[in-house]
């Protein structure tokens, strides 16, 4: 972890090489803080601008920077000699200013990108500017795993104040600590890739959320859940939890984060998440949604397990408040006895799976919205299985083979029977002309099937006579 501590002199710089194009030469500055290294590229003009600012602020002598040459400045011998001179220059500047480094030099060395101390100084400025919005929940505090780890380390060691510069807005030295303890909403965003031109790997930083005592909403993005020490302290107050791109393989990995016995049967689990209403586990490696969520977080109203590898849906009927379930972009093919598994779900999203039959949805009587776009439904007759759903208002079959059938829309609506005028099909509300045509088709079907009624009253009081 890069942590520049001026009194220890642990910052080193070295111009290791250069790259010359047809018009420009870039000098490669290797910056090292303890075991962390990164590369910064600058033209001579950037060194000149840095020098001008430092001289203007009376921080360095006037004659440290090597002079500029106009003719022959891209000749290899000259470029190498200038590299050596600039190397001597930047080393002297860092030696002179390391104990009280100005912002202009820190930006030149890109410390704000790679060094935790400077990241936290920048975060302190944002916390001063947006303190009211952070604490009031109008704005979500955003940090990296490195920042969270660094902040926690400083607080534990009692050294937080020494790592925060006073800004032009008179930022309190430990402003970020105060905001962290009060903010109700936090997003921790990491990365599975090394930071550009460095050996800093954000996903390797383990961290704790012990400083965030007021959280109600937590979002972890591209952060391995294994890097998180525990979520136990948040279980009695967190309302919304999102873990995306966290290499999660089982719901237990999240809901039992910090527990020693994660593999205990769901039936033996006790409710731990007493306030949790919204759980999102998008873009992970989950293969099954089992009873764990019901056992550990019985108050859930929405569950999002989209973009995983789900092949099986367990028994979720013990989530009496669950109304929204998102299983889009998974590997579901057959979903038998769905009505016994899902309880009172009102909005069900299953787009981009491999589902071919609508039979499993025929008894989900609480359904208001059903998204089956981009699945494998082949026949228009399948739509008729949904005609008995009394609350259905929104049905999407976009991207299924059935939508290529001749006169698909009218035939699909006709199969919905009395629900046809109340259903938005494929994000399109039906016109009155379409509904009148569907009514005629339904009457014709009744006649063909030998029904007793050849005189049908329309949905809006119109009479349709079949001759």
Secondary structure, 3 states (H helix, E strand, C coil): CCCCCHHHCCEEEEEEEEEECCCCEEEEEEEEECCEEEEEEECHHHHHHHHHHHHHCCCCCCCCCCCCCCCCCCCHHHHHHHHHHHHHHHHHHHHHHHHHCCHHHHHHCCHHHHCHHHHHHHHHHHHHHCHHHHHHCCCCEEECHHHHHHHHHHHHHCCCHHHCCCCCCCCCCCHHHHHHHHCCEEEEECCCCECCCECCEHHHCCECCCCCCCCCEEEEECCCHHHECCCHHHCCCCCEEEEECCCCCCHHHHHCCCCCCCCCCHHHCCCCCCCCCEEECCCCCCCEECCHHHHHCCCCCEEECCCCCCCEECCCCCCCCCCEEECCCCCCCCCCCHHHHHCCCCEEECCCCCCCCCHHHCCCCCCCEEECCCCCCCCHHHHHHHCCCCCCCEEECCCCHHHHCCCHHHHHHHHCHHHHHHCEECCECCCHHHHHHHHHHHHHHHHHCCCCCCEEECCCCCEEECC
